[in-house]
């Protein structure tokens, strides 16, 4: 990746995504895109496609996921899996459609 490359970190506020962002910034990458869940719901394909069409990220890191505590995970396991598969599929599809140079998962 070039230092001026446009990089999107899905999940940049979470544990893994924020660590990726810190490392990239430390290495001199500054053109980093991030959207909170309130700003971009990754389970909505049309919203994901719109974001990719407007921003055209060259590199994408997928660290976003629906998470919860032990109780939530035990109570709603299917909902968590379903949401996380939606996120994964929507971002992967957008990377393909908008010709992202590289995707990190």
N, CA, C and O atoms as a Tinker XYZ file with bonds, in Angstrom:
   420  protein
     1  N      0.841000   -1.178000    0.000000    73     2
     2  CA     0.000000    0.000000    0.000000    64     1     3
     3  C      0.884000    1.238000    0.000000    63     2     4     5
     4  O      1.915000    1.284000    0.671000    81     3
     5  N      0.470000    2.218000   -0.748000    73     3     6
     6  CA     1.167000    3.491000   -0.750000    64     5     7
     7  C      0.638000    4.335000    0.410000    63     6     8     9
     8  O     -0.504000    4.163000    0.837000    81     7
     9  N      1.458000    5.233000    0.910000    73     7    10
    10  CA     1.072000    6.049000    2.070000    64     9    11
    11  C     -0.180000    6.891000    1.815000    63    10    12    13
    12  O     -0.921000    7.197000    2.749000    81    11
    13  N     -0.417000    7.266000    0.558000    73    11    14
    14  CA    -1.584000    8.094000    0.238000    64    13    15
    15  C     -2.807000    7.262000   -0.173000    63    14    16    17
    16  O     -3.844000    7.829000   -0.518000    81    15
    17  N     -2.700000    5.943000   -0.142000    73    15    18
    18  CA    -3.819000    5.074000   -0.515000    64    17    19
    19  C     -5.039000    5.342000    0.358000    63    18    20    21
    20  O     -4.921000    5.668000    1.539000    81    19
    21  N     -6.204000    5.196000   -0.248000    73    19    22
    22  CA    -7.456000    5.350000    0.497000    64    21    23
    23  C     -7.781000    4.007000    1.150000    63    22    24    25
    24  O     -7.985000    3.002000    0.469000    81    23
    25  N     -7.826000    4.012000    2.474000    73    23    26
    26  CA    -7.996000    2.790000    3.256000    64    25    27
    27  C     -9.268000    2.897000    4.091000    63    26    28    29
    28  O     -9.473000    3.875000    4.810000    81    27
    29  N    -10.113000    1.882000    3.986000    73    27    30
    30  CA   -11.332000    1.827000    4.798000    64    29    31
    31  C    -11.180000    0.733000    5.847000    63    30    32    33
    32  O    -10.893000   -0.418000    5.519000    81    31
    33  N    -11.374000    1.100000    7.103000    73    31    34
    34  CA   -11.365000    0.126000    8.192000    64    33    35
    35  C    -12.793000    0.003000    8.704000    63    34    36    37
    36  O    -13.289000    0.890000    9.399000    81    35
    37  N    -13.446000   -1.092000    8.361000    73    35    38
    38  CA   -14.783000   -1.370000    8.882000    64    37    39
    39  C    -14.613000   -1.883000   10.305000    63    38    40    41
    40  O    -13.950000   -2.895000   10.532000    81    39
    41  N    -15.204000   -1.190000   11.249000    73    39    42
    42  CA   -15.047000   -1.558000   12.650000    64    41    43
    43  C    -13.892000   -0.841000   13.317000    63    42    44    45
    44  O    -13.273000   -1.377000   14.236000    81    43
    45  N    -13.599000    0.367000   12.863000    73    43    46
    46  CA   -12.436000    1.118000   13.364000    64    45    47
    47  C    -12.560000    1.546000   14.823000    63    46    48    49
    48  O    -11.573000    1.976000   15.419000    81    47
    49  N    -13.739000    1.440000   15.403000    73    47    50
    50  CA   -13.922000    1.819000   16.812000    64    49    51
    51  C    -13.782000    0.616000   17.754000    63    50    52    53
    52  O    -13.708000    0.789000   18.970000    81    51
    53  N    -13.747000   -0.579000   17.206000    73    51    54
    54  CA   -13.647000   -1.787000   18.020000    64    53    55
    55  C    -12.209000   -2.113000   18.403000    63    54    56    57
    56  O    -11.279000   -1.397000   18.033000    81    55
    57  N    -12.039000   -3.191000   19.140000    73    55    58
    58  CA   -10.730000   -3.605000   19.633000    64    57    59
    59  C     -9.740000   -3.851000   18.496000    63    58    60    61
    60  O     -8.649000   -3.281000   18.493000    81    59
    61  N    -10.108000   -4.683000   17.545000    73    59    62
    62  CA    -9.207000   -5.031000   16.442000    64    61    63
    63  C     -9.064000   -3.867000   15.468000    63    62    64    65
    64  O     -7.948000   -3.514000   15.084000    81    63
    65  N    -10.182000   -3.268000   15.066000    73    63    66
    66  CA   -10.142000   -2.170000   14.102000    64    65    67
    67  C     -9.362000   -0.970000   14.590000    63    66    68    69
    68  O     -8.630000   -0.353000   13.817000    81    67
    69  N     -9.505000   -0.626000   15.864000    73    67    70
    70  CA    -8.760000    0.525000   16.398000    64    69    71
    71  C     -7.266000    0.219000   16.458000    63    70    72    73
    72  O     -6.444000    1.118000   16.284000    81    71
    73  N     -6.910000   -1.037000   16.701000    73    71    74
    74  CA    -5.494000   -1.422000   16.696000    64    73    75
    75  C     -4.920000   -1.324000   15.281000    63    74    76    77
    76  O     -3.796000   -0.856000   15.099000    81    75
    77  N     -5.683000   -1.760000   14.287000    73    75    78
    78  CA    -5.248000   -1.639000   12.890000    64    77    79
    79  C     -5.042000   -0.170000   12.544000    63    78    80    81
    80  O     -4.037000    0.191000   11.930000    81    79
    81  N     -5.984000    0.673000   12.932000    73    79    82
    82  CA    -5.879000    2.108000   12.647000    64    81    83
    83  C     -4.637000    2.715000   13.306000    63    82    84    85
    84  O     -3.924000    3.498000   12.678000    81    83
    85  N     -4.379000    2.363000   14.548000    73    83    86
    86  CA    -3.189000    2.891000   15.249000    64    85    87
    87  C     -1.903000    2.495000   14.530000    63    86    88    89
    88  O     -1.012000    3.323000   14.345000    81    87
    89  N     -1.808000    1.246000   14.130000    73    87    90
    90  CA    -0.602000    0.768000   13.442000    64    89    91
    91  C     -0.435000    1.481000   12.106000    63    90    92    93
    92  O      0.664000    1.925000   11.773000    81    91
    93  N     -1.509000    1.594000   11.343000    73    91    94
    94  CA    -1.419000    2.262000   10.043000    64    93    95
    95  C     -1.002000    3.722000   10.194000    63    94    96    97
    96  O     -0.156000    4.208000    9.444000    81    95
    97  N     -1.589000    4.415000   11.154000    73    95    98
    98  CA    -1.215000    5.821000   11.377000    64    97    99
    99  C      0.238000    5.934000   11.823000    63    98   100   101
   100  O      0.950000    6.843000   11.396000    81    99
   101  N      0.673000    5.027000   12.668000    73    99   102
   102  CA     2.065000    5.022000   13.123000    64   101   103
   103  C      3.020000    4.814000   11.949000    63   102   104   105
   104  O      4.127000    5.351000   11.936000    81   103
   105  N      2.577000    4.025000   10.958000    73   103   106
   106  CA     3.393000    3.755000    9.773000    64   105   107
   107  C      3.294000    4.863000    8.725000    63   106   108   109
   108  O      3.954000    4.790000    7.687000    81   107
   109  N      2.480000    5.886000    8.983000    73   107   110
   110  CA     2.416000    7.034000    8.084000    64   109   111
   111  C      1.233000    7.076000    7.140000    63   110   112   113
   112  O      1.167000    7.949000    6.275000    81   111
   113  N      0.299000    6.153000    7.286000    73   111   114
   114  CA    -0.909000    6.179000    6.456000    64   113   115
   115  C     -1.897000    7.164000    7.070000    63   114   116   117
   116  O     -2.197000    7.091000    8.262000    81   115
   117  N     -2.401000    8.087000    6.250000    73   115   118
   118  CA    -3.283000    9.127000    6.776000    64   117   119
   119  C     -4.651000    9.174000    6.113000    63   118   120   121
   120  O     -5.583000    9.761000    6.662000    81   119
   121  N     -4.781000    8.569000    4.949000    73   119   122
   122  CA    -6.045000    8.625000    4.210000    64   121   123
   123  C     -6.926000    7.439000    4.622000    63   122   124   125
   124  O     -7.238000    6.562000    3.816000    81   123
   125  N     -7.313000    7.440000    5.892000    73   123   126
   126  CA    -8.056000    6.326000    6.480000    64   125   127
   127  C     -9.514000    6.726000    6.675000    63   126   128   129
   128  O     -9.823000    7.756000    7.275000    81   127
   129  N    -10.392000    5.887000    6.156000    73   127   130
   130  CA   -11.832000    6.105000    6.279000    64   129   131
   131  C    -12.383000    5.214000    7.384000    63   130   132   133
   132  O    -11.957000    4.070000    7.542000    81   131
   133  N    -13.317000    5.739000    8.132000    73   131   134
   134  CA   -14.004000    4.948000    9.147000    64   133   135
   135  C    -15.406000    5.496000    9.336000    63   134   136   137
   136  O    -15.616000    6.709000    9.313000    81   135
   137  N    -16.347000    4.617000    9.520000    73   135   138
   138  CA   -17.736000    5.008000    9.776000    64   137   139
   139  C    -18.242000    4.195000   10.957000    63   138   140   141
   140  O    -18.002000    2.991000   11.045000    81   139
   141  N    -18.940000    4.861000   11.859000    73   139   142
   142  CA   -19.556000    4.148000   12.973000    64   141   143
   143  C    -20.797000    3.411000   12.470000    63   142   144   145
   144  O    -21.269000    3.657000   11.360000    81   143
   145  N    -21.312000    2.519000   13.287000    73   143   146
   146  CA   -22.534000    1.794000   12.918000    64   145   147
   147  C    -23.688000    2.771000   12.680000    63   146   148   149
   148  O    -24.507000    2.555000   11.787000    81   147
   149  N    -23.754000    3.834000   13.468000    73   147   150
   150  CA   -24.813000    4.838000   13.292000    64   149   151
   151  C    -24.684000    5.547000   11.941000    63   150   152   153
   152  O    -25.689000    5.944000   11.351000    81   151
   153  N    -23.469000    5.706000   11.458000    73   151   154
   154  CA   -23.225000    6.379000   10.176000    64   153   155
   155  C    -23.401000    5.442000    8.983000    63   154   156   157
   156  O    -23.810000    5.878000    7.907000    81   155
   157  N    -23.095000    4.164000    9.168000    73   155   158
   158  CA   -23.169000    3.194000    8.071000    64   157   159
   159  C    -23.499000    1.823000    8.636000    63   158   160   161
   160  O    -22.684000    1.214000    9.329000    81   159
   161  N    -24.694000    1.343000    8.338000    73   159   162
   162  CA   -25.118000    0.012000    8.774000    64   161   163
   163  C    -24.642000   -0.999000    7.739000    63   162   164   165
   164  O    -25.195000   -1.080000    6.642000    81   163
   165  N    -23.623000   -1.762000    8.088000    73   163   166
   166  CA   -23.014000   -2.700000    7.147000    64   165   167
   167  C    -23.901000   -3.891000    6.820000    63   166   168   169
   168  O    -23.572000   -4.673000    5.928000    81   167
   169  N    -25.023000   -4.048000    7.524000    73   167   170
   170  CA   -25.962000   -5.116000    7.178000    64   169   171
   171  C    -26.885000   -4.701000    6.037000    63   170   172   173
   172  O    -27.642000   -5.527000    5.527000    81   171
   173  N    -26.834000   -3.442000    5.633000    73   171   174
   174  CA   -27.666000   -2.943000    4.535000    64   173   175
   175  C    -26.826000   -2.810000    3.270000    63   174   176   177
   176  O    -26.031000   -1.879000    3.138000    81   175
   177  N    -27.007000   -3.747000    2.338000    73   175   178
   178  CA   -26.199000   -3.794000    1.124000    64   177   179
   179  C    -26.242000   -2.485000    0.345000    63   178   180   181
   180  O    -25.205000   -2.024000   -0.130000    81   179
   181  N    -27.413000   -1.879000    0.203000    73   179   182
   182  CA   -27.508000   -0.640000   -0.579000    64   181   183
   183  C    -26.678000    0.474000    0.049000    63   182   184   185
   184  O    -26.062000    1.262000   -0.669000    81   183
   185  N    -26.653000    0.549000    1.365000    73   183   186
   186  CA   -25.859000    1.571000    2.061000    64   185   187
   187  C    -24.366000    1.296000    1.892000    63   186   188   189
   188  O    -23.576000    2.221000    1.710000    81   187
   189  N    -23.990000    0.036000    1.953000    73   187   190
   190  CA   -22.584000   -0.337000    1.765000    64   189   191
   191  C    -22.147000    0.022000    0.346000    63   190   192   193
   192  O    -21.084000    0.611000    0.152000    81   191
   193  N    -22.963000   -0.331000   -0.641000    73   191   194
   194  CA   -22.629000   -0.007000   -2.032000    64   193   195
   195  C    -22.532000    1.499000   -2.253000    63   194   196   197
   196  O    -21.641000    1.971000   -2.960000    81   195
   197  N    -23.437000    2.243000   -1.655000    73   195   198
   198  CA   -23.408000    3.706000   -1.774000    64   197   199
   199  C    -22.107000    4.265000   -1.189000    63   198   200   201
   200  O    -21.471000    5.130000   -1.792000    81   199
   201  N    -21.718000    3.770000   -0.020000    73   199   202
   202  CA   -20.468000    4.208000    0.607000    64   201   203
   203  C    -19.273000    3.907000   -0.299000    63   202   204   205
   204  O    -18.412000    4.764000   -0.494000    81   203
   205  N    -19.218000    2.700000   -0.849000    73   203   206
   206  CA   -18.102000    2.320000   -1.716000    64   205   207
   207  C    -18.103000    3.124000   -3.008000    63   206   208   209
   208  O    -17.041000    3.509000   -3.498000    81   207
   209  N    -19.276000    3.380000   -3.563000    73   207   210
   210  CA   -19.361000    4.155000   -4.799000    64   209   211
   211  C    -18.850000    5.578000   -4.597000    63   210   212   213
   212  O    -18.128000    6.110000   -5.441000    81   211
   213  N    -19.220000    6.187000   -3.488000    73   211   214
   214  CA   -18.816000    7.565000   -3.200000    64   213   215
   215  C    -17.337000    7.641000   -2.812000    63   214   216   217
   216  O    -16.626000    8.538000   -3.265000    81   215
   217  N    -16.873000    6.714000   -1.981000    73   215   218
   218  CA   -15.529000    6.818000   -1.401000    64   217   219
   219  C    -14.445000    6.044000   -2.137000    63   218   220   221
   220  O    -13.271000    6.404000   -2.053000    81   219
   221  N    -14.810000    4.994000   -2.853000    73   219   222
   222  CA   -13.864000    4.191000   -3.638000    64   221   223
   223  C    -12.596000    3.814000   -2.858000    63   222   224   225
   224  O    -11.492000    4.163000   -3.276000    81   223
   225  N    -12.744000    3.110000   -1.733000    73   223   226
   226  CA   -11.539000    2.709000   -0.999000    64   225   227
   227  C    -10.700000    1.739000   -1.825000    63   226   228   229
   228  O    -11.230000    0.869000   -2.516000    81   227
   229  N     -9.383000    1.907000   -1.741000    73   227   230
   230  CA    -8.475000    1.026000   -2.466000    64   229   231
   231  C     -8.159000   -0.234000   -1.662000    63   230   232   233
   232  O     -7.952000   -1.311000   -2.222000    81   231
   233  N     -8.127000   -0.078000   -0.349000    73   231   234
   234  CA    -7.819000   -1.186000    0.554000    64   233   235
   235  C     -8.876000   -1.211000    1.649000    63   234   236   237
   236  O     -9.271000   -0.165000    2.165000    81   235
   237  N     -9.328000   -2.404000    1.999000    73   235   238
   238  CA   -10.390000   -2.544000    3.000000    64   237   239
   239  C     -9.972000   -3.567000    4.050000    63   238   240   241
   240  O     -9.548000   -4.677000    3.729000    81   239
   241  N    -10.102000   -3.167000    5.303000    73   239   242
   242  CA    -9.895000   -4.063000    6.439000    64   241   243
   243  C    -11.260000   -4.307000    7.068000    63   242   244   245
   244  O    -11.941000   -3.355000    7.450000    81   243
   245  N    -11.669000   -5.562000    7.181000    73   243   246
   246  CA   -12.956000   -5.876000    7.799000    64   245   247
   247  C    -12.732000   -6.374000    9.218000    63   246   248   249
   248  O    -12.316000   -7.511000    9.440000    81   247
   249  N    -13.017000   -5.494000   10.173000    73   247   250
   250  CA   -12.917000   -5.834000   11.594000    64   249   251
   251  C    -14.245000   -5.557000   12.287000    63   250   252   253
   252  O    -14.320000   -5.554000   13.515000    81   251
   253  N    -15.285000   -5.326000   11.503000    73   251   254
   254  CA   -16.604000   -5.005000   12.054000    64   253   255
   255  C    -17.378000   -6.283000   12.345000    63   254   256   257
   256  O    -17.290000   -7.265000   11.609000    81   255
   257  N    -18.126000   -6.245000   13.420000    73   255   258
   258  CA   -18.985000   -7.376000   13.767000    64   257   259
   259  C    -20.012000   -6.934000   14.792000    63   258   260   261
   260  O    -19.794000   -5.991000   15.553000    81   259
   261  N    -21.121000   -7.625000   14.795000    73   259   262
   262  CA   -22.097000   -7.438000   15.871000    64   261   263
   263  C    -21.563000   -8.233000   17.054000    63   262   264   265
   264  O    -21.297000   -9.430000   16.940000    81   263
   265  N    -21.409000   -7.569000   18.176000    73   263   266
   266  CA   -20.858000   -8.221000   19.363000    64   265   267
   267  C    -21.774000   -7.988000   20.556000    63   266   268   269
   268  O    -22.598000   -7.074000   20.563000    81   267
   269  N    -21.612000   -8.819000   21.543000    73   267   270
   270  CA   -22.389000   -8.682000   22.771000    64   269   271
   271  C    -21.680000   -9.432000   23.881000    63   270   272   273
   272  O    -20.665000  -10.088000   23.649000    81   271
   273  N    -22.194000   -9.338000   25.036000    73   271   274
   274  CA   -21.622000  -10.065000   26.157000    64   273   275
   275  C    -22.012000  -11.536000   26.115000    63   274   276   277
   276  O    -22.687000  -11.984000   25.189000    81   275
   277  N    -21.590000  -12.265000   27.106000    73   275   278
   278  CA   -21.875000  -13.694000   27.179000    64   277   279
   279  C    -23.383000  -13.945000   27.150000    63   278   280   281
   280  O    -23.854000  -14.831000   26.437000    81   279
   281  N    -24.128000  -13.173000   27.919000    73   279   282
   282  CA   -25.584000  -13.369000   27.964000    64   281   283
   283  C    -26.217000  -13.147000   26.587000    63   282   284   285
   284  O    -27.026000  -13.959000   26.139000    81   283
   285  N    -25.856000  -12.063000   25.924000    73   283   286
   286  CA   -26.426000  -11.771000   24.600000    64   285   287
   287  C    -26.049000  -12.848000   23.593000    63   286   288   289
   288  O    -26.889000  -13.284000   22.805000    81   287
   289  N    -24.791000  -13.281000   23.611000    73   287   290
   290  CA   -24.351000  -14.327000   22.683000    64   289   291
   291  C    -25.074000  -15.648000   22.936000    63   290   292   293
   292  O    -25.405000  -16.365000   21.991000    81   291
   293  N    -25.317000  -15.967000   24.180000    73   291   294
   294  CA   -26.033000  -17.200000   24.514000    64   293   295
   295  C    -27.522000  -17.102000   24.221000    63   294   296   297
   296  O    -28.155000  -18.098000   23.871000    81   295
   297  N    -28.079000  -15.917000   24.363000    73   295   298
   298  CA   -29.514000  -15.718000   24.171000    64   297   299
   299  C    -29.891000  -15.585000   22.698000    63   298   300   301
   300  O    -30.943000  -16.069000   22.280000    81   299
   301  N    -29.041000  -14.936000   21.916000    73   299   302
   302  CA   -29.353000  -14.652000   20.509000    64   301   303
   303  C    -28.256000  -15.137000   19.557000    63   302   304   305
   304  O    -27.786000  -14.349000   18.737000    81   303
   305  N    -27.836000  -16.384000   19.633000    73   303   306
   306  CA   -26.715000  -16.816000   18.791000    64   305   307
   307  C    -27.006000  -16.730000   17.295000    63   306   308   309
   308  O    -26.138000  -16.327000   16.520000    81   307
   309  N    -28.204000  -17.099000   16.884000    73   307   310
   310  CA   -28.531000  -17.062000   15.457000    64   309   311
   311  C    -28.544000  -15.639000   14.920000    63   310   312   313
   312  O    -28.095000  -15.394000   13.800000    81   311
   313  N    -29.051000  -14.702000   15.705000    73   311   314
   314  CA   -29.093000  -13.307000   15.276000    64   313   315
   315  C    -27.684000  -12.740000   15.090000    63   314   316   317
   316  O    -27.430000  -11.997000   14.142000    81   315
   317  N    -26.777000  -13.093000   15.993000    73   315   318
   318  CA   -25.398000  -12.625000   15.875000    64   317   319
   319  C    -24.738000  -13.207000   14.628000    63   318   320   321
   320  O    -24.089000  -12.485000   13.871000    81   319
   321  N    -24.903000  -14.498000   14.418000    73   319   322
   322  CA   -24.314000  -15.141000   13.234000    64   321   323
   323  C    -24.893000  -14.527000   11.968000    63   322   324   325
   324  O    -24.151000  -14.197000   11.043000    81   323
   325  N    -26.203000  -14.373000   11.919000    73   323   326
   326  CA   -26.857000  -13.822000   10.735000    64   325   327
   327  C    -26.344000  -12.417000   10.422000    63   326   328   329
   328  O    -25.990000  -12.129000    9.278000    81   327
   329  N    -26.302000  -11.551000   11.417000    73   327   330
   330  CA   -25.820000  -10.178000   11.206000    64   329   331
   331  C    -24.371000  -10.158000   10.748000    63   330   332   333
   332  O    -24.013000   -9.397000    9.849000    81   331
   333  N    -23.544000  -10.981000   11.352000    73   331   334
   334  CA   -22.126000  -10.989000   10.990000    64   333   335
   335  C    -21.891000  -11.552000    9.596000    63   334   336   337
   336  O    -20.983000  -11.103000    8.896000    81   335
   337  N    -22.690000  -12.520000    9.186000    73   335   338
   338  CA   -22.582000  -13.025000    7.815000    64   337   339
   339  C    -23.056000  -11.963000    6.826000    63   338   340   341
   340  O    -22.469000  -11.812000    5.754000    81   339
   341  N    -24.110000  -11.227000    7.175000    73   339   342
   342  CA   -24.567000  -10.124000    6.311000    64   341   343
   343  C    -23.457000   -9.092000    6.134000    63   342   344   345
   344  O    -23.174000   -8.667000    5.014000    81   343
   345  N    -22.838000   -8.693000    7.225000    73   343   346
   346  CA   -21.748000   -7.711000    7.176000    64   345   347
   347  C    -20.639000   -8.223000    6.270000    63   346   348   349
   348  O    -20.193000   -7.522000    5.362000    81   347
   349  N    -20.202000   -9.443000    6.523000    73   347   350
   350  CA   -19.125000  -10.045000    5.740000    64   349   351
   351  C    -19.480000  -10.070000    4.255000    63   350   352   353
   352  O    -18.693000   -9.621000    3.421000    81   351
   353  N    -20.648000  -10.586000    3.926000    73   351   354
   354  CA   -21.039000  -10.710000    2.521000    64   353   355
   355  C    -21.200000   -9.359000    1.842000    63   354   356   357
   356  O    -20.791000   -9.197000    0.692000    81   355
   357  N    -21.780000   -8.398000    2.523000    73   355   358
   358  CA   -21.985000   -7.077000    1.928000    64   357   359
   359  C    -20.669000   -6.377000    1.639000    63   358   360   361
   360  O    -20.507000   -5.773000    0.579000    81   359
   361  N    -19.734000   -6.452000    2.563000    73   359   362
   362  CA   -18.441000   -5.788000    2.365000    64   361   363
   363  C    -17.633000   -6.511000    1.288000    63   362   364   365
   364  O    -17.033000   -5.861000    0.433000    81   363
   365  N    -17.608000   -7.831000    1.315000    73   363   366
   366  CA   -16.879000   -8.588000    0.288000    64   365   367
   367  C    -17.459000   -8.294000   -1.090000    63   366   368   369
   368  O    -16.711000   -8.075000   -2.042000    81   367
   369  N    -18.777000   -8.287000   -1.203000    73   367   370
   370  CA   -19.423000   -8.004000   -2.484000    64   369   371
   371  C    -19.080000   -6.600000   -2.981000    63   370   372   373
   372  O    -18.793000   -6.414000   -4.163000    81   371
   373  N    -19.108000   -5.618000   -2.089000    73   371   374
   374  CA   -18.772000   -4.242000   -2.482000    64   373   375
   375  C    -17.311000   -4.144000   -2.916000    63   374   376   377
   376  O    -16.994000   -3.434000   -3.870000    81   375
   377  N    -16.433000   -4.842000   -2.229000    73   375   378
   378  CA   -15.016000   -4.845000   -2.634000    64   377   379
   379  C    -14.873000   -5.377000   -4.056000    63   378   380   381
   380  O    -14.107000   -4.837000   -4.854000    81   379
   381  N    -15.607000   -6.427000   -4.363000    73   379   382
   382  CA   -15.573000   -7.006000   -5.707000    64   381   383
   383  C    -16.172000   -6.040000   -6.733000    63   382   384   385
   384  O    -15.563000   -5.768000   -7.768000    81   383
   385  N    -17.349000   -5.535000   -6.441000    73   383   386
   386  CA   -18.050000   -4.652000   -7.387000    64   385   387
   387  C    -17.277000   -3.366000   -7.689000    63   386   388   389
   388  O    -17.274000   -2.887000   -8.823000    81   387
   389  N    -16.628000   -2.819000   -6.672000    73   387   390
   390  CA   -15.956000   -1.534000   -6.838000    64   389   391
   391  C    -14.444000   -1.680000   -6.980000    63   390   392   393
   392  O    -13.693000   -0.714000   -6.845000    81   391
   393  N    -14.020000   -2.910000   -7.256000    73   391   394
   394  CA   -12.630000   -3.209000   -7.630000    64   393   395
   395  C    -11.593000   -2.715000   -6.620000    63   394   396   397
   396  O    -10.614000   -2.058000   -6.973000    81   395
   397  N    -11.837000   -3.049000   -5.370000    73   395   398
   398  CA   -10.868000   -2.752000   -4.319000    64   397   399
   399  C     -9.568000   -3.486000   -4.638000    63   398   400   401
   400  O     -9.601000   -4.634000   -5.080000    81   399
   401  N     -8.437000   -2.843000   -4.423000    73   399   402
   402  CA    -7.146000   -3.472000   -4.716000    64   401   403
   403  C     -6.867000   -4.672000   -3.821000    63   402   404   405
   404  O     -6.351000   -5.691000   -4.278000    81   403
   405  N     -7.214000   -4.543000   -2.534000    73   403   406
   406  CA    -6.975000   -5.642000   -1.607000    64   405   407
   407  C     -7.959000   -5.573000   -0.456000    63   406   408   409
   408  O     -8.384000   -4.497000   -0.036000    81   407
   409  N     -8.307000   -6.742000    0.041000    73   407   410
   410  CA    -9.274000   -6.897000    1.124000    64   409   411
   411  C     -8.629000   -7.739000    2.211000    63   410   412   413
   412  O     -8.101000   -8.817000    1.939000    81   411
   413  N     -8.672000   -7.247000    3.437000    73   411   414
   414  CA    -8.075000   -7.944000    4.577000    64   413   415
   415  C     -9.196000   -8.324000    5.535000    63   414   416   417
   416  O     -9.981000   -7.475000    5.958000    81   415
   417  N     -9.261000   -9.620000    5.874000    73   415   418
   418  CA   -10.378000  -10.128000    6.675000    64   417   419
   419  C     -9.839000  -10.937000    7.830000    63   418   420
   420  O    -10.613000  -11.458000    8.633000    81   419
